[in-house]
Amino acid sequence: MKTKKDIRQMILSRSTLAAFLLLVIIASIVFRDKNFLSTNNVFNILLKAAKNGGFLALGMTFVILCAEIDLSVGAVFALSGVVMGLVGQFNPILGIVCGLLVGVASGLMIGCMVTKMRISSWIASLAMMFALRGIISIIAKKSVAVSGSILTFANTQFFKGMVPGMKSGISILVFILFLMTFLCMYVARNTKFGMGIYAVGGNCEAARMMGVDVDRIKIKAFVCCGGIAAFSGVLLASSSGSATLSAGNVYETYAIAMCAIGGVKLSGGEGKFSGTFFGILIYFIINTIFTYLPTGISVHWQSIIMGLLVLISVGVQSEVLHNIKLGTKRAE
């Protein structure tokens, strides 16, 4: 028999999908003259999502499900690319490894501060964000060129000339975004770690009493978040051919917003990676819609709309769904 929590999760995930479909239908009607649903436009939206924080939202989901937060992902995104570029001048493979280790080390340190030192994840990750941005400024004074075989790989395109309506092929980044989503979904549904993040986020003390190693689960969640952010930074720096010092600026807020829009409960324990994926799509569909508006108002209205969407998403999670009951006393 499904529990109240299962019912809330099911409704929340389906409401996210419904919001996505409704948005697509409305946009396709309003902007039919701009071929909103053209193959080229659809894959451009997906590519924009892959390049601008979509991966970070997937990593952030691990941490939020544990009822924590990581504000350092944008800085990790930037530093991983810079480190890869600098080290890659001597050895491209070592550069990739060092870039990825930036995220793993950052996540590990934040996780230890949260679990061993009992520091709030907001404070720990904020401190890490400032520290990493400072390190970027110290080790690099300008954009760092990225070279090596991964540059060719990151720019790979498939199905060139084979997809109707596509001016070019489908970027490898889009495929990797889908692959990463499915991998995260598999981990959440089919591993002890995946079940553990829901248990810890739902009720930390109850999980501890049931024998769940809460500290280990949280540390792993932060490492996954940092690792995915670093992977994204390495991949995107390779794709552009350079690592910029300001890369990933405020991406942490984008990632949190996408998770919230996707129905991931910010207090932890509820939400799905599939919901996060649709939250990513909703975010960038709205972003694309605003590019069609007259110049001068798009940026301001986009910020307002995104803020309202996050507010509504959080409000629905905390009030409406929290009050859903099966066989309430009133009904009795």
PEGI-V205528 format. One line per field, one symbol per residue. phi: phi as a letter, one per 30 degrees, with the letter a starting at -180 (. if undefined). psi: psi as a letter, one per 30 degrees, with the letter a starting at -180 (. if undefined). Layout:
BEGIN
phi=???
psi=???
END
This chain:
BEGIN
phi=.ddeddddddddddddddddddddddddddcddchecdeddddddddddddbjdddddddeeddddibbbccddddeddddddedddddcaedddddddddeddddddddeddddcchceddddddddeddddddedddbcaecdcbkddddddcdbchdicceiddbdcdeddddddddddddddddcbbdddddddddddaeddddddjddeddddddddddddddddedddddddddiaccdceidhddddddddddddiddddjibkbdddeddddddedddededdddedjbdddddddddddddddddddddcdddcdbciddddd
psi=kkleeeeeeeeeeeeeeeeeeeeeeeeeeehffghegleeeefeeeeeeefhgeeeeeeeeeeefghaljgfeeeeeeeeeeeeeeeffejeeeeeeeeefeeeeeeeeeeeeeeefhkkfeeeeeeeeeeeeeeeeefkflkkkkllffeeefgkklhkgfkkfkfaakkfeeeeeeeeeeeeeeeefgleeeeeeeeeeejeeeeefggkieeeeeeeeeeeeeeeeeeeeeeeeeefgljkfgkgkgfeeeeeeeeeeggkkfglfkllfeeeeeeeeeefeeeeeffflkkffeeeeeeeeeeeeeeeeeeeefdeffgkkjhleee.
END
